[in-house]
Amino acid sequence: MAKDPKANSRQSVLHRGQLIEWQDKRGFGFIKPDDGSRRVFLHICDLKESTRRPQVGDVIYYQLGQDRDGKQRACHAFIEGARVKPWLRVSELERHLSQSLPRPALALELVLLSCLPVLGSAHFWWVTANPIPLVLYPLMSGLTFALYAHDKSRARQGKWRVSENTLHLCELLGGWLGALIAQRRLHHKSRKRSYQLIFWTIVIFHLAFWCHWLFLRKVPMR
């Protein structure tokens, strides 16, 4: 059966609309077209070349397609002002973003925040002959950084993400330093306030624990 050339023409037209609903965990939402027609379904897998996740209020450019049931949906979509330049490869984009934060500033921040954990872990090893905290911090930080990078890559490709609970668990188990580096260098998970609240609560918990261990705990009398 021959395809309708007029239908193909309509599908290839670039439409414009505003994202009025978005369920980030499920990866879909709805666009309100500028021409006043019915809202259009948008799935994250149809959002191409995006530098970030979509948000309600974003202006979306898209073409019209159909799902298996014949219902209209957006395809070949992109966010206005958040589209990867076609000549900028992913590796180059990461390098470009990572250069926005001066390295001395990041190094100073890491040194200041890691002083207590490093000194506390070393003292813990000396007192208890248990090196686990001193080993766990670098191992978990490396793992957490890798998970951040993997999650950012999957977000750009529109694939299922690493859950925030998994990332927070890794941070709690000692990977928060790696998470901080990933947030600063990869610009990932650094703007979401609810995420940052939990992250910094974990950081403060670690710092408070080592502060108590080094300065406030009572040493048993022999």
Solvent accessible surface area in square Angstrom, and as a share of the most:
residue,aa,sasa,rsa
1,M,241,1.08
2,A,96,0.74
3,K,163,0.69
4,D,74,0.38
5,P,102,0.64
6,K,143,0.61
7,A,27,0.21
8,N,72,0.37
9,S,64,0.41
10,R,144,0.52
11,Q,68,0.30
12,S,70,0.45
13,V,76,0.44
14,L,93,0.46
15,H,44,0.20
16,R,104,0.38
17,G,1,0.01
18,Q,85,0.38
19,L,0,0.00
20,I,73,0.37
21,E,58,0.26
22,W,31,0.11
23,Q,66,0.29
24,D,61,0.31
25,K,188,0.80
26,R,148,0.54
27,G,4,0.04
28,F,33,0.14
29,G,0,0.00
30,F,37,0.16
31,I,0,0.00
32,K,115,0.49
33,P,8,0.05
34,D,83,0.43
35,D,108,0.56
36,G,63,0.61
37,S,63,0.41
38,R,218,0.80
39,R,131,0.48
40,V,6,0.04
41,F,58,0.24
42,L,0,0.00
43,H,52,0.23
44,I,14,0.07
45,C,60,0.36
46,D,22,0.11
47,L,9,0.04
48,K,96,0.41
49,E,79,0.35
50,S,8,0.05
51,T,52,0.30
52,R,88,0.32
53,R,41,0.15
54,P,4,0.03
55,Q,107,0.48
56,V,96,0.55
57,G,36,0.35
58,D,17,0.09
59,V,33,0.19
60,I,0,0.00
61,Y,49,0.19
62,Y,2,0.01
63,Q,48,0.21
64,L,29,0.14
65,G,11,0.11
66,Q,114,0.51
67,D,48,0.25
68,R,248,0.91
69,D,118,0.61
70,G,42,0.40
71,K,137,0.58
72,Q,106,0.47
73,R,53,0.19
74,A,0,0.00
75,C,27,0.16
76,H,113,0.50
77,A,0,0.00
78,F,31,0.13
79,I,1,0.00
80,E,82,0.37
81,G,85,0.82
82,A,6,0.05
83,R,119,0.44
84,V,17,0.10
85,K,108,0.46
86,P,117,0.73
87,W,178,0.62
88,L,44,0.22
89,R,182,0.67
90,V,82,0.47
91,S,71,0.46
92,E,59,0.26
93,L,10,0.05
94,E,40,0.18
95,R,132,0.48
96,H,114,0.51
97,L,46,0.23
98,S,17,0.11
99,Q,120,0.53
100,S,73,0.47
101,L,47,0.23
102,P,82,0.52
103,R,168,0.61
104,P,105,0.66
105,A,49,0.38
106,L,14,0.07
107,A,51,0.40
108,L,108,0.54
109,E,47,0.21
110,L,34,0.17
111,V,86,0.49
112,L,120,0.59
113,L,31,0.15
114,S,22,0.14
115,C,59,0.35
116,L,47,0.24
117,P,1,0.00
118,V,80,0.46
119,L,110,0.55
120,G,0,0.00
121,S,1,0.00
122,A,45,0.35
123,H,64,0.29
124,F,39,0.16
125,W,122,0.43
126,W,218,0.77
127,V,71,0.41
128,T,61,0.36
129,A,83,0.65
130,N,51,0.26
131,P,52,0.32
132,I,103,0.52
133,P,24,0.15
134,L,55,0.27
135,V,76,0.43
136,L,66,0.33
137,Y,23,0.09
138,P,86,0.54
139,L,115,0.57
140,M,24,0.11
141,S,16,0.11
142,G,44,0.42
143,L,88,0.44
144,T,0,0.00
145,F,70,0.29
146,A,55,0.43
147,L,37,0.18
148,Y,0,0.00
149,A,38,0.30
150,H,89,0.40
151,D,0,0.00
152,K,18,0.08
153,S,40,0.26
154,R,67,0.24
155,A,20,0.15
156,R,36,0.13
157,Q,103,0.46
158,G,10,0.09
159,K,102,0.43
160,W,185,0.65
161,R,60,0.22
162,V,24,0.14
163,S,59,0.38
164,E,52,0.23
165,N,122,0.63
166,T,56,0.33
167,L,0,0.00
168,H,18,0.08
169,L,101,0.50
170,C,11,0.07
171,E,0,0.00
172,L,79,0.39
173,L,85,0.43
174,G,3,0.02
175,G,0,0.00
176,W,0,0.00
177,L,25,0.12
178,G,2,0.02
179,A,0,0.00
180,L,0,0.00
181,I,54,0.27
182,A,0,0.00
183,Q,2,0.01
184,R,55,0.20
185,R,31,0.11
186,L,21,0.10
187,H,73,0.33
188,H,16,0.07
189,K,30,0.13
190,S,39,0.25
191,R,212,0.77
192,K,95,0.40
193,R,214,0.78
194,S,66,0.43
195,Y,1,0.00
196,Q,30,0.13
197,L,129,0.64
198,I,85,0.43
199,F,0,0.00
200,W,76,0.27
201,T,79,0.46
202,I,14,0.07
203,V,1,0.00
204,I,111,0.56
205,F,118,0.49
206,H,18,0.08
207,L,37,0.18
208,A,56,0.44
209,F,95,0.40
210,W,10,0.03
211,C,46,0.28
212,H,98,0.44
213,W,38,0.13
214,L,47,0.23
215,F,141,0.59
216,L,121,0.60
217,R,60,0.22
218,K,191,0.81
219,V,106,0.61
220,P,106,0.66
221,M,184,0.82
222,R,285,1.04
